[in-house]
Amino acid sequence: MWLVKPVVFLSYAHEDRDAVSKLCDRLKASGFEPWMDVHDLVAGDWRLEIDRGLRRSEYFIACLSKHTENPREVLKYEHDSAIDIQRR
């Protein structure tokens, strides 16, 4: 088992929140620390908070569904930022 739980960033469309919440619970039970907006996004600049979550994360899970086919601003920002952080 890990001394520090690996952080997993969960990116998803809000219409899929219930399914992703179940995934979040399973990750917690398996020894991971999931980052999910409804639990970890605090008031303020959402871009800054997402960047912090992405930089802390060892893993990024893009939960894709029919709701992510035409991503909204936040989802697109998460994906673009994750790719940018990975490049650096």
Z-matrix of the N, CA and C atoms (Angstrom, degrees):
N
C 1 1.451
C 2 1.517 1 109.00
N 3 1.333 2 115.44 1 153.31
C 4 1.450 3 121.45 2 -177.52
C 5 1.525 4 110.86 3 -77.71
N 6 1.348 5 115.34 4 148.96
C 7 1.459 6 119.68 5 172.23
C 8 1.526 7 109.99 6 -74.47
N 9 1.325 8 115.98 7 -38.88
C 10 1.460 9 122.48 8 175.86
C 11 1.522 10 106.98 9 -117.85
N 12 1.300 11 116.67 10 130.97
C 13 1.462 12 120.20 11 -178.98
C 14 1.524 13 110.37 12 -68.08
N 15 1.336 14 117.89 13 130.01
C 16 1.464 15 120.24 14 175.93
C 17 1.531 16 110.41 15 -66.11
N 18 1.321 17 115.67 16 135.51
C 19 1.462 18 121.48 17 -179.49
C 20 1.527 19 108.60 18 -87.83
N 21 1.331 20 115.54 19 133.65
C 22 1.461 21 122.94 20 179.51
C 23 1.527 22 107.88 21 -120.83
N 24 1.332 23 116.28 22 117.77
C 25 1.463 24 121.60 23 178.84
C 26 1.519 25 108.59 24 -84.51
N 27 1.321 26 117.06 25 125.10
C 28 1.466 27 122.14 26 179.63
C 29 1.524 28 109.93 27 -104.77
N 30 1.325 29 115.40 28 117.96
C 31 1.456 30 122.01 29 179.26
C 32 1.524 31 107.88 30 -111.73
N 33 1.333 32 116.67 31 131.48
C 34 1.468 33 120.03 32 -173.54
C 35 1.520 34 110.29 33 -163.10
N 36 1.300 35 116.31 34 163.73
C 37 1.459 36 122.06 35 172.11
C 38 1.535 37 108.17 36 -81.87
N 39 1.300 38 116.60 37 142.12
C 40 1.474 39 119.47 38 -176.50
C 41 1.526 40 113.24 39 -60.73
N 42 1.297 41 117.44 40 -24.05
C 43 1.471 42 119.86 41 176.61
C 44 1.529 43 111.28 42 -65.33
N 45 1.326 44 117.13 43 -19.14
C 46 1.467 45 122.34 44 -178.94
C 47 1.526 46 112.39 45 -100.84
N 48 1.314 47 117.15 46 14.77
C 49 1.469 48 121.61 47 -174.61
C 50 1.525 49 113.42 48 -55.07
N 51 1.332 50 118.00 49 -42.93
C 52 1.470 51 119.91 50 -177.60
C 53 1.524 52 111.40 51 -62.54
N 54 1.321 53 117.29 52 -45.77
C 55 1.471 54 120.91 53 179.83
C 56 1.523 55 110.93 54 -65.38
N 57 1.322 56 117.05 55 -40.44
C 58 1.467 57 120.39 56 -179.03
C 59 1.526 58 110.38 57 -71.51
N 60 1.318 59 118.30 58 -31.87
C 61 1.471 60 120.80 59 174.84
C 62 1.525 61 110.88 60 -61.36
N 63 1.318 62 116.64 61 -38.13
C 64 1.477 63 120.28 62 176.68
C 65 1.521 64 110.36 63 -65.61
N 66 1.329 65 116.90 64 -41.75
C 67 1.459 66 121.00 65 176.19
C 68 1.530 67 110.05 66 -61.57
N 69 1.317 68 116.47 67 -42.51
C 70 1.460 69 122.03 68 177.74
C 71 1.532 70 110.72 69 -57.31
N 72 1.313 71 116.66 70 -46.16
C 73 1.471 72 121.17 71 178.83
C 74 1.525 73 111.65 72 -62.34
N 75 1.334 74 116.82 73 -40.74
C 76 1.473 75 120.24 74 179.00
C 77 1.524 76 111.09 75 -66.77
N 78 1.321 77 116.82 76 -38.68
C 79 1.467 78 119.64 77 177.68
C 80 1.522 79 110.81 78 -64.19
N 81 1.330 80 117.07 79 -43.54
C 82 1.473 81 120.79 80 177.02
C 83 1.520 82 110.71 81 -58.36
N 84 1.331 83 116.79 82 -45.13
C 85 1.466 84 121.50 83 -178.99
C 86 1.526 85 111.66 84 -65.18
N 87 1.337 86 116.54 85 -22.31
C 88 1.465 87 121.15 86 -179.23
C 89 1.527 88 112.45 87 -94.93
N 90 1.310 89 117.97 88 5.96
C 91 1.454 90 121.00 89 174.79
C 92 1.515 91 115.58 90 95.29
N 93 1.315 92 117.95 91 14.04
C 94 1.450 93 121.84 92 177.09
C 95 1.524 94 110.00 93 -100.94
N 96 1.323 95 115.72 94 163.30
C 97 1.458 96 121.55 95 174.22
C 98 1.531 97 107.64 96 -114.81
N 99 1.331 98 117.35 97 93.75
C 100 1.459 99 119.17 98 -179.33
C 101 1.520 100 112.32 99 -73.06
N 102 1.339 101 114.98 100 142.40
C 103 1.462 102 121.84 101 172.32
C 104 1.520 103 106.32 102 -104.29
N 105 1.318 104 115.96 103 116.07
C 106 1.463 105 121.67 104 -179.11
C 107 1.519 106 107.73 105 -132.81
N 108 1.310 107 116.90 106 131.75
C 109 1.456 108 121.15 107 -172.26
C 110 1.524 109 113.88 108 -51.49
N 111 1.309 110 118.56 109 -42.69
C 112 1.470 111 119.98 110 -176.41
C 113 1.529 112 112.36 111 -65.08
N 114 1.341 113 117.18 112 -19.99
C 115 1.462 114 121.21 113 179.31
C 116 1.526 115 112.17 114 -103.29
N 117 1.328 116 117.08 115 -31.34
C 118 1.459 117 120.72 116 -168.21
C 119 1.521 118 116.06 117 -116.32
N 120 1.298 119 117.93 118 -10.54
C 121 1.459 120 121.02 119 -179.52
C 122 1.522 121 108.25 120 -86.82
N 123 1.330 122 115.75 121 113.76
C 124 1.468 123 120.06 122 -179.35
C 125 1.524 124 109.32 123 -96.85
N 126 1.301 125 115.28 124 166.15
C 127 1.470 126 120.27 125 -179.07
C 128 1.516 127 110.22 126 -60.61
N 129 1.300 128 115.15 127 145.61
C 130 1.460 129 120.40 128 -179.99
C 131 1.515 130 110.16 129 129.36
N 132 1.309 131 115.49 130 -151.02
C 133 1.458 132 122.05 131 -178.12
C 134 1.526 133 109.63 132 -74.91
N 135 1.335 134 117.23 133 106.64
C 136 1.464 135 120.25 134 -176.05
C 137 1.520 136 111.49 135 -63.83
N 138 1.334 137 118.59 136 -31.62
C 139 1.466 138 120.50 137 178.90
C 140 1.529 139 110.75 138 -63.96
N 141 1.315 140 116.26 139 -43.86
C 142 1.464 141 121.33 140 178.66
C 143 1.524 142 110.87 141 -62.13
N 144 1.326 143 116.76 142 -43.86
C 145 1.466 144 120.42 143 -179.57
C 146 1.529 145 111.44 144 -65.92
N 147 1.317 146 117.31 145 -39.67
C 148 1.469 147 120.51 146 177.43
C 149 1.522 148 109.80 147 -64.96
N 150 1.333 149 117.54 148 -43.39
C 151 1.465 150 120.62 149 177.85
C 152 1.524 151 111.29 150 -59.05
N 153 1.319 152 116.85 151 -42.72
C 154 1.476 153 120.52 152 178.05
C 155 1.525 154 110.61 153 -61.69
N 156 1.325 155 115.90 154 -45.45
C 157 1.461 156 119.69 155 178.78
C 158 1.515 157 112.30 156 -61.84
N 159 1.316 158 116.65 157 -41.90
C 160 1.467 159 120.36 158 179.27
C 161 1.518 160 111.39 159 -65.87
N 162 1.321 161 118.20 160 -42.10
C 163 1.474 162 120.52 161 -179.56
C 164 1.522 163 112.00 162 -66.77
N 165 1.324 164 117.46 163 -30.24
C 166 1.474 165 121.40 164 178.06
C 167 1.521 166 112.50 165 -76.55
N 168 1.316 167 116.74 166 -19.46
C 169 1.463 168 121.28 167 -170.29
C 170 1.523 169 113.11 168 -84.65
N 171 1.320 170 114.36 169 138.41
C 172 1.464 171 120.62 170 171.25
C 173 1.522 172 110.76 171 -87.86
N 174 1.336 173 115.69 172 -24.63
C 175 1.460 174 121.25 173 -176.67
C 176 1.524 175 109.99 174 -132.25
N 177 1.330 176 114.44 175 151.15
C 178 1.466 177 121.92 176 177.62
C 179 1.523 178 106.80 177 -130.68
N 180 1.317 179 116.06 178 122.30
C 181 1.463 180 120.29 179 176.99
C 182 1.520 181 108.01 180 -113.59
N 183 1.331 182 115.05 181 117.61
C 184 1.459 183 121.14 182 174.68
C 185 1.522 184 106.72 183 -93.37
N 186 1.304 185 117.00 184 109.65
C 187 1.459 186 122.60 185 -179.98
C 188 1.534 187 107.34 186 -86.44
N 189 1.308 188 115.06 187 101.46
C 190 1.460 189 121.11 188 -174.62
C 191 1.522 190 111.52 189 -95.27
N 192 1.318 191 115.31 190 141.91
C 193 1.459 192 122.11 191 179.14
C 194 1.526 193 107.75 192 -156.45
N 195 1.307 194 115.74 193 -176.64
C 196 1.468 195 119.10 194 176.43
C 197 1.531 196 110.83 195 -61.86
N 198 1.326 197 117.37 196 -22.59
C 199 1.462 198 121.96 197 -178.91
C 200 1.529 199 112.47 198 -78.24
N 201 1.320 200 117.46 199 -12.89
C 202 1.465 201 120.13 200 -179.66
C 203 1.525 202 112.26 201 -103.41
N 204 1.332 203 117.07 202 4.33
C 205 1.468 204 120.06 203 -178.49
C 206 1.522 205 111.89 204 -61.33
N 207 1.304 206 117.70 205 -38.04
C 208 1.463 207 123.19 206 176.73
C 209 1.525 208 107.46 207 -121.33
N 210 1.341 209 116.47 208 83.00
C 211 1.472 210 119.70 209 -171.37
C 212 1.522 211 113.33 210 -63.93
N 213 1.317 212 113.95 211 141.74
C 214 1.462 213 121.12 212 175.01
C 215 1.527 214 108.62 213 -81.34
N 216 1.314 215 115.82 214 178.00
C 217 1.465 216 122.12 215 -173.30
C 218 1.531 217 113.45 216 -54.36
N 219 1.317 218 117.65 217 -48.53
C 220 1.461 219 120.23 218 -175.17
C 221 1.523 220 110.64 219 -66.34
N 222 1.313 221 118.26 220 -45.85
C 223 1.465 222 121.96 221 -179.29
C 224 1.526 223 110.49 222 -62.07
N 225 1.314 224 116.57 223 -43.92
C 226 1.467 225 120.62 224 177.97
C 227 1.523 226 110.22 225 -62.73
N 228 1.317 227 117.19 226 -41.10
C 229 1.466 228 121.16 227 178.49
C 230 1.528 229 110.80 228 -61.64
N 231 1.339 230 117.07 229 -43.97
C 232 1.468 231 120.59 230 179.24
C 233 1.525 232 111.10 231 -59.43
N 234 1.309 233 116.81 232 -48.03
C 235 1.467 234 120.60 233 -177.40
C 236 1.525 235 111.02 234 -65.97
N 237 1.327 236 117.34 235 -46.74
C 238 1.468 237 120.68 236 179.79
C 239 1.525 238 111.11 237 -62.68
N 240 1.318 239 117.53 238 -41.75
C 241 1.465 240 121.55 239 -179.73
C 242 1.519 241 111.46 240 -67.23
N 243 1.327 242 117.21 241 -40.29
C 244 1.468 243 120.03 242 178.42
C 245 1.522 244 110.52 243 -61.20
N 246 1.313 245 116.70 244 -42.72
C 247 1.476 246 120.75 245 178.52
C 248 1.517 247 110.30 246 -65.24
N 249 1.315 248 117.48 247 -42.06
C 250 1.464 249 121.45 248 179.44
C 251 1.531 250 111.11 249 -63.80
N 252 1.309 251 117.73 250 -44.26
C 253 1.471 252 121.38 251 178.42
C 254 1.522 253 110.05 252 -63.30
N 255 1.319 254 118.16 253 -41.39
C 256 1.467 255 121.53 254 178.37
C 257 1.526 256 111.64 255 -61.50
N 258 1.327 257 116.52 256 -39.53
C 259 1.476 258 120.58 257 179.34
C 260 1.521 259 111.32 258 -62.58
N 261 1.344 260 116.24 259 -36.97
C 262 1.462 261 119.58 260 -179.33
C 263 1.500 262 110.13 261 -75.19
